[in-house]
Amino acid sequence: MVIKPTDIPIEVKQVAKALEDKGFEAYVVGGCTRDLMLGKSPKDWDLTTNARPEEIQAIFPEHYANNDYGTIGVKTESEDLSLQIIEVTPYRTESGYSDARRPDEVTFGVSLAEDLKRRDFTVNALAYRISTEELVDNYGGAEDLAARRLRAVGDPDERFGEDALRMMRAVRLAAELDFVIDPETMTAIARHSQQLSRISTERITSEFIRTIMSPTPMQGIIFMEKLGLLEQFLPELRIGIGIEQGGAHLYDVYEHLLRTMQAAADKNYKLSMRLAALFHDIAKPQTRRTGGKNKQYTFFGHEVVGAKMTLQIMDRMKFPRELTDEVVSLVRWHMFFADPDEITLAAVRRTIVRIGEDHIEDLLNLRVCDRIGMGRPKEQPFRFRKYKAMVDEALRDPISVKLLKINGDRIMQLTDEKPGKRLGYVLHALLEEALDDASKNTEEHMEKRALELLQLPENELLELAEAGKRRQAEEEATALKDIKREHKVG
């Protein structure tokens, strides 16, 4: 875990050099240094320096003041979005945290050692000086990185007392990096977990989202529950602990939800899918009843109650409306799957209308994650593949005269023809030609050919129309056979 100068982009080097040319110190710090040592590319870049905010501003005319902590955003000419702004923050100490989140007082002009002392975790308290290739590690951060361990800087009770959101950040970083949390740090989080109630909903939700979008969100939620954080903002999820489901389910409701969410993460699905996976059975504890054919419990209507609960949860956590609507809809209709030998194509079309064509694929994928979360060996058994084939059939445009670049109204505009069977004959005759040679399906050719067909005797026109209908039926049968073959149900 060694940082090389070649790992540092030229834009960052230029900002650091400009500071040092004016007699100041400059270090890459925090998450940047951590990611570099892990061999990752930082998503943004942070430098720390002994220059004061006004001195940083004097060196870099192209800048903006980023916050109340002296951070200056230095603008570069980079085309890389992550390098267009390099954040430079003065060394500082902080004191007084009356709201358990923000310092009441910030002091600039201290040493690098004092600045690193106030940081949250040892792996974020690493600083690297580009010009001398010096790594400053006062708290064993490099050793913790090697051990894949998250440990608070100094006294964890002090760190979490200063900023209660650090407890959520610990869980999020553990999930993002696949790290363990140091036992002493975990114990301190459990002691301070109720302080999370003093943190704004938006901040908590932001950390929760990042945890859900990590590679190991199941691990993150487990940490939250064990450390007493989950009950502070999402108590509905904990209710599923120990609620057995019986039947084909191997796990209780809580573990099933976590495993379904992890399956969505393993497939790299988007946020709405991961949230829907986490919430889809959240109402099962409330709807569980004893009995039911061939199983111990029933959960009738849990998808309806679950949709209402999901709406309440996401509104309370202040998720964006569009995201909330999407997740609620997926939860509401996740039980669309039934016996495909009994369900009709019309019912499938109604499901598509309810969820929307843009989200029907998500609904199908949610069902796959649901099966994985149940502990089923097959993601897509025959019955499910058959349903997917029915969805594809419902979504496809049927082969008909509607595919033509001409219609009955246009033919009547071009001629004196009146509505009637001859008009239908012409359209089906044109369809046969278009199916035989797709290049003929143009407005110009169709209009010209329609005029020619109308000159034919009715018996000849009828013969061509019947040929078109037979060809239409053949093409429809072939298309449906291809769909079934694709899904291995034919």
C-alpha positions in Angstrom: 0.0 0.0 0.0 2.4 2.6 -1.3 1.3 5.9 -3.0 3.4 6.8 -6.0 3.6 10.4 -7.4 2.3 9.0 -10.7 -0.9 8.2 -8.9 -1.6 11.9 -8.4 -3.2 13.8 -11.3 -1.4 16.8 -12.7 -4.2 19.2 -11.6 -3.7 18.2 -8.0 0.1 18.4 -8.2 -0.3 22.0 -9.6 -2.5 23.1 -6.8 -0.1 21.6 -4.2 2.9 23.2 -5.9 1.3 26.6 -6.0 0.7 26.5 -2.2 4.3 25.3 -1.5 5.8 27.9 -3.9 4.2 30.5 -1.6 5.9 28.9 1.4 2.9 26.9 2.7 2.5 23.1 3.3 0.2 21.0 1.2 -1.0 17.4 1.8 -3.5 15.1 0.0 -5.7 14.1 2.9 -8.6 12.0 4.1 -10.6 9.7 1.8 -8.3 10.6 -1.1 -5.2 9.2 0.6 -7.2 6.2 1.8 -8.4 5.4 -1.7 -5.0 5.9 -3.2 -3.5 3.4 -0.7 -6.2 1.0 -1.6 -5.4 1.3 -5.3 -8.7 3.1 -6.1 -9.2 6.4 -8.0 -10.6 9.0 -5.6 -14.0 10.4 -6.6 -12.9 13.9 -5.6 -9.7 15.5 -4.3 -8.9 17.2 -1.0 -5.8 19.0 0.1 -5.0 20.4 3.5 -2.6 23.2 4.2 -1.4 25.6 6.9 -2.5 28.6 4.8 -5.6 30.4 6.0 -8.7 30.8 3.9 -7.9 34.3 2.8 -4.3 33.2 1.9 -5.6 30.3 -0.2 -8.0 32.7 -2.0 -5.2 35.1 -2.8 -3.1 32.3 -4.5 -6.1 31.0 -6.6 -8.2 33.8 -8.2 -10.5 31.1 -9.7 -12.2 29.8 -6.6 -15.3 29.7 -4.5 -15.8 29.5 -0.7 -17.3 26.0 -0.1 -18.5 26.1 3.5 -18.1 27.6 7.0 -15.0 25.5 7.7 -12.6 27.4 5.5 -12.7 25.1 2.5 -11.9 26.8 -0.7 -12.8 25.1 -4.0 -10.0 25.8 -6.5 -11.2 25.7 -10.1 -9.1 23.9 -12.7 -9.3 23.6 -16.5 -9.6 19.8 -16.4 -12.1 17.9 -18.5 -12.4 15.3 -15.8 -15.4 16.1 -13.6 -13.6 14.8 -10.5 -10.7 17.2 -11.1 -12.5 20.4 -12.1 -12.7 21.5 -8.4 -9.8 20.7 -6.0 -10.9 21.4 -2.4 -8.3 23.0 -0.2 -9.0 23.3 3.6 -6.8 24.9 6.2 -5.6 22.9 9.2 -8.1 23.4 11.9 -9.4 22.3 15.3 -13.0 22.2 16.3 -14.7 22.5 19.7 -18.2 22.4 21.1 -20.8 20.2 19.4 -24.0 21.4 20.9 -26.1 19.8 18.1 -24.1 16.6 18.0 -23.2 17.4 14.4 -21.5 20.7 13.7 -18.7 22.4 15.8 -19.6 25.5 17.6 -16.2 26.9 17.1 -13.5 26.4 14.4 -9.9 27.5 14.8 -7.5 27.9 11.9 -3.7 28.1 11.9 -3.0 24.9 13.9 -0.6 22.1 12.9 -1.2 19.1 10.7 -1.0 16.9 13.7 -3.8 18.8 15.4 -5.9 18.7 12.2 -5.6 14.9 11.8 -6.4 14.5 15.5 -10.0 15.7 15.0 -10.8 13.3 12.1 -13.3 10.5 12.4 -11.4 7.2 11.5 -7.8 6.3 11.3 -8.0 5.3 7.6 -9.3 8.9 7.0 -6.5 10.5 9.1 -3.7 9.8 6.6 -2.0 12.7 4.8 0.4 12.5 1.9 2.9 15.2 0.8 3.4 15.0 -3.0 6.6 16.9 -3.2 8.5 14.7 -0.6 6.4 11.5 -1.0 5.9 11.6 2.8 3.0 9.7 4.4 1.9 11.1 7.7 0.2 8.4 9.7 -0.1 9.3 13.4 -2.9 6.8 14.3 -2.1 3.6 12.6 -4.3 4.1 9.6 -2.1 2.2 7.2 -2.1 -0.8 9.5 -5.9 -0.6 9.7 -6.2 -0.4 6.0 -4.1 -3.6 5.7 -6.3 -5.3 8.2 -9.4 -3.9 6.5 -10.5 -2.5 9.8 -12.4 0.7 10.6 -11.3 2.3 13.9 -12.1 5.7 15.4 -9.3 8.2 15.9 -8.4 8.4 19.6 -11.4 8.0 22.0 -14.4 6.7 20.0 -16.8 8.2 22.6 -15.4 11.6 21.9 -15.6 11.2 18.1 -19.2 10.1 18.1 -20.1 12.7 20.8 -18.7 15.4 18.5 -20.7 14.2 15.4 -23.4 11.5 15.8 -23.6 11.1 12.0 -20.1 9.5 12.2 -21.9 6.3 13.4 -23.8 6.0 10.1 -20.7 6.9 8.3 -18.8 4.0 10.0 -21.4 1.5 8.8 -21.5 3.0 5.3 -17.7 2.9 5.0 -17.7 -0.7 6.2 -20.2 -1.6 3.6 -18.5 0.3 0.8 -15.0 -1.0 1.6 -16.0 -4.4 2.9 -14.3 -3.6 6.2 -14.9 -4.8 9.7 -15.5 -2.3 12.5 -13.1 -2.3 15.4 -14.8 -3.8 18.6 -14.1 -0.7 20.7 -15.5 1.5 18.0 -18.6 -0.7 17.7 -19.2 -0.6 21.4 -19.0 3.2 21.4 -21.5 3.3 18.5 -24.0 1.1 20.5 -23.6 3.4 23.5 -24.3 6.6 21.5 -26.8 5.2 19.0 -29.7 7.2 20.4 -27.9 10.4 19.6 -28.7 9.7 16.0 -32.1 11.2 16.7 -30.5 14.6 16.9 -29.2 14.4 13.3 -31.3 15.8 10.4 -33.3 13.3 8.4 -31.6 14.4 5.2 -28.2 13.5 6.5 -29.2 10.1 7.7 -31.0 9.3 4.5 -27.9 10.3 2.5 -25.7 7.9 4.4 -28.4 5.2 4.2 -28.6 5.6 0.4 -24.8 5.3 0.1 -25.0 2.1 2.2 -27.7 0.6 0.1 -25.7 1.4 -3.1 -22.6 -0.2 -1.7 -21.4 -3.7 -2.8 -22.4 -5.2 0.5 -25.6 -3.4 1.7 -26.7 -6.5 3.7 -23.6 -6.2 5.9 -24.4 -2.5 6.4 -28.0 -3.1 7.5 -26.8 -5.9 9.9 -24.3 -3.5 11.4 -27.1 -0.8 11.8 -29.4 -3.3 13.5 -26.8 -4.8 15.9 -25.5 -1.3 16.9 -29.0 0.2 17.6 -29.0 2.6 14.7 -31.7 1.0 12.6 -34.4 1.4 15.2 -33.7 5.1 15.2 -34.8 5.7 11.7 -36.2 2.5 10.2 -37.9 0.5 13.0 -40.3 -1.2 10.6 -37.5 -3.3 9.2 -36.6 -4.7 12.6 -40.2 -6.0 13.2 -39.4 -8.8 10.7 -36.8 -10.3 12.9 -37.8 -13.8 14.0 -41.1 -13.7 11.9 -41.0 -17.1 10.3 -42.7 -17.5 6.9 -42.8 -21.3 6.4 -43.6 -22.8 3.0 -40.7 -22.3 0.5 -39.0 -19.7 2.6 -35.8 -20.7 4.4 -35.4 -17.4 6.3 -37.5 -15.1 8.5 -38.9 -11.9 7.0 -36.0 -9.7 8.1 -33.3 -12.0 6.6 -35.3 -12.6 3.5 -35.6 -8.8 2.9 -31.8 -8.4 3.4 -30.9 -11.2 1.1 -33.3 -10.0 -1.6 -31.7 -6.5 -1.4 -28.2 -8.1 -1.5 -29.2 -10.0 -4.6 -30.2 -6.7 -6.3 -26.8 -5.3 -5.3 -25.0 -8.3 -6.6 -26.7 -7.7 -10.0 -25.7 -4.0 -9.7 -29.3 -2.8 -9.9 -30.2 0.8 -9.4 -31.4 2.4 -6.2 -35.1 2.0 -6.7 -34.6 -1.8 -7.3 -32.6 -2.2 -4.1 -35.1 -0.3 -2.0 -38.0 -2.2 -3.5 -36.2 -5.4 -2.7 -35.6 -4.2 0.9 -39.3 -3.1 1.4 -41.3 -5.6 -0.8 -42.3 -7.9 2.1 -42.1 -5.3 4.9 -45.8 -5.7 5.8 -45.6 -9.5 6.2 -45.4 -9.3 10.1 -48.6 -7.3 10.2 -50.5 -9.5 7.7 -49.3 -12.9 8.9 -52.1 -15.3 9.8 -52.0 -19.0 10.8 -53.3 -21.5 8.4 -53.6 -21.7 4.6 -53.5 -24.5 2.2 -50.3 -26.6 2.5 -48.5 -24.0 4.5 -48.2 -22.8 8.0 -48.8 -19.1 7.4 -50.7 -16.7 5.0 -49.8 -13.1 4.2 -52.9 -12.0 2.2 -52.7 -8.4 1.1 -49.2 -7.8 2.3 -48.3 -6.1 -1.0 -51.1 -3.6 -0.6 -50.2 -2.8 3.1 -46.5 -2.9 2.2 -47.0 -0.3 -0.5 -48.6 2.0 2.0 -45.9 1.4 4.6 -43.2 2.0 1.9 -44.8 5.4 1.1 -44.9 6.4 4.7 -41.3 5.3 5.3 -39.9 7.1 2.2 -41.9 10.2 2.9 -40.6 10.3 6.4 -37.0 9.8 5.2 -37.6 12.6 2.6 -36.7 10.6 -0.5 -37.4 12.3 -3.8 -41.0 12.0 -5.0 -40.2 10.3 -8.3 -38.1 7.7 -6.6 -40.7 7.1 -4.0 -43.5 6.6 -6.5 -41.3 4.1 -8.4 -40.4 2.0 -5.3 -44.0 2.1 -4.0 -45.3 0.8 -7.4 -42.8 -2.1 -7.4 -43.7 -3.1 -3.9 -47.5 -2.9 -4.7 -47.3 -5.1 -7.8 -44.4 -7.5 -6.8 -47.0 -10.3 -6.4 -48.0 -10.2 -10.0 -46.6 -13.7 -10.5 -49.2 -16.4 -10.6 -49.6 -19.8 -12.3 -49.1 -19.0 -16.0 -51.3 -21.9 -16.9 -54.2 -20.0 -15.4 -53.3 -16.3 -16.0 -54.5 -14.7 -19.2 -52.6 -12.5 -21.6 -55.2 -9.8 -20.8 -54.1 -10.0 -17.1 -50.5 -9.6 -18.1 -51.4 -6.5 -20.2 -53.1 -5.0 -17.1 -50.0 -5.6 -15.0 -48.0 -3.8 -17.7 -50.4 -0.9 -17.7 -50.3 -0.6 -13.9 -46.5 -0.7 -13.5 -45.7 1.0 -16.9 -43.8 -0.4 -19.8 -40.6 1.3 -18.5 -40.7 -0.6 -15.3 -42.0 -4.1 -16.2 -38.5 -5.3 -16.6 -37.7 -4.1 -13.1 -40.7 -6.0 -11.8 -39.5 -9.2 -13.4 -36.0 -8.6 -12.1 -37.4 -8.0 -8.6 -39.1 -11.3 -8.7 -35.8 -13.0 -9.5 -34.1 -11.3 -6.5 -37.1 -12.3 -4.4 -36.5 -16.0 -5.3 -32.8 -15.7 -4.5 -33.7 -14.1 -1.2 -36.0 -17.1 -0.4 -33.0 -19.4 -0.8 -34.4 -21.1 -3.9 -31.8 -22.9 -6.0 -33.2 -21.7 -9.4 -33.5 -18.0 -10.2 -35.9 -18.6 -13.1 -37.8 -21.8 -13.0 -40.0 -22.9 -16.0 -43.1 -21.2 -14.7 -41.4 -17.9 -14.3 -39.7 -18.2 -17.7 -43.2 -18.8 -19.2 -44.5 -15.7 -17.6 -41.6 -13.7 -19.0 -42.5 -15.0 -22.4 -46.1 -13.8 -21.9 -44.8 -10.4 -21.0 -42.8 -10.2 -24.2 -45.8 -11.4 -26.1 -47.9 -8.6 -24.5 -45.3 -6.0 -25.2 -44.7 -6.8 -28.8 -46.6 -5.1 -31.6 -48.8 -7.8 -33.3 -48.3 -8.3 -37.0 -51.2 -6.5 -38.6 -52.1 -3.9 -41.2 -51.3 -1.3 -38.5 -47.6 -1.8 -39.4 -48.2 -0.5 -42.9 -47.1 3.0 -44.0 -50.7 3.6 -45.2 -54.1 3.2 -43.7 -57.7 3.1 -44.8 -58.2 6.9 -44.3 -55.3 7.7 -46.6 -56.5 5.3 -49.3 -60.0 7.0 -49.2 -58.3 10.4 -49.5 -56.4 9.2 -52.6 -59.5 7.6 -54.3 -63.2 7.7 -54.3 -63.3 4.4 -52.4 -65.8 4.2 -49.6 -65.5 2.3 -46.3 -66.2 -1.4 -46.9 -64.7 -4.9 -47.4 -62.7 -3.9 -50.6 -60.7 -1.5 -48.4 -59.9 -4.3 -46.1 -58.9 -6.5 -49.0 -56.5 -3.9 -50.3 -54.8 -3.5 -46.8 -54.3 -7.2 -46.4 -52.9 -7.5 -49.9 -50.5 -4.7 -49.1 -49.5 -6.5 -45.9 -48.6 -9.6 -47.7 -46.3 -7.6 -50.0 -44.7 -5.8 -47.0 -44.1 -9.1 -45.2 -42.5 -10.5 -48.3 -40.3 -7.5 -48.8 -40.0 -4.9 -46.0 -38.4 -2.4 -48.4 -41.8 -2.0 -50.1 -43.3 -0.6 -46.9 -42.9 3.0 -47.8 -45.6 5.7 -48.2 -44.7 6.2 -51.9 -44.9 2.5 -52.8 -48.0 1.8 -50.7 -50.0 4.6 -52.2 -49.0 3.6 -55.7 -49.7 0.0 -55.1 -53.1 0.7 -53.4 -54.3 2.5 -56.5 -53.2 -0.4 -58.7 -55.0 -3.0 -56.4 -58.3 -1.1 -56.6 -58.3 -1.5 -60.3 -58.4 -5.3 -60.0 -61.6 -7.4 -60.2 -63.0 -8.2 -56.7 -62.2 -12.0 -57.0 -58.6 -11.3 -57.8 -58.3 -8.7 -55.0 -60.0 -11.2 -52.5 -57.4 -13.9 -53.5 -54.5 -11.5 -52.7 -56.2 -10.5 -49.4 -56.6 -14.1 -48.3 -52.9 -14.7 -49.1 -52.1 -11.7 -46.9 -54.1 -13.1 -44.0 -52.5 -16.5 -44.3 -49.0 -14.9 -44.3 -50.0 -12.7 -41.3 -51.0 -15.8 -39.3 -47.8 -17.6 -40.3 -45.6 -14.7 -39.2 -47.5 -14.3 -35.9 -47.0 -18.0 -35.1 -43.3 -17.8 -36.0 -42.9 -14.7 -33.8 -44.6 -16.3 -30.8 -42.5 -19.5 -31.3 -39.3 -17.4 -31.3 -40.3 -15.8 -28.0 -41.0 -19.2 -26.4 -37.7 -20.6 -27.7 -35.9 -17.6 -26.3 -37.3 -18.2 -22.8 -37.0 -22.0 -23.2 -40.6 -22.6 -22.7 -41.6 -23.8 -26.1 
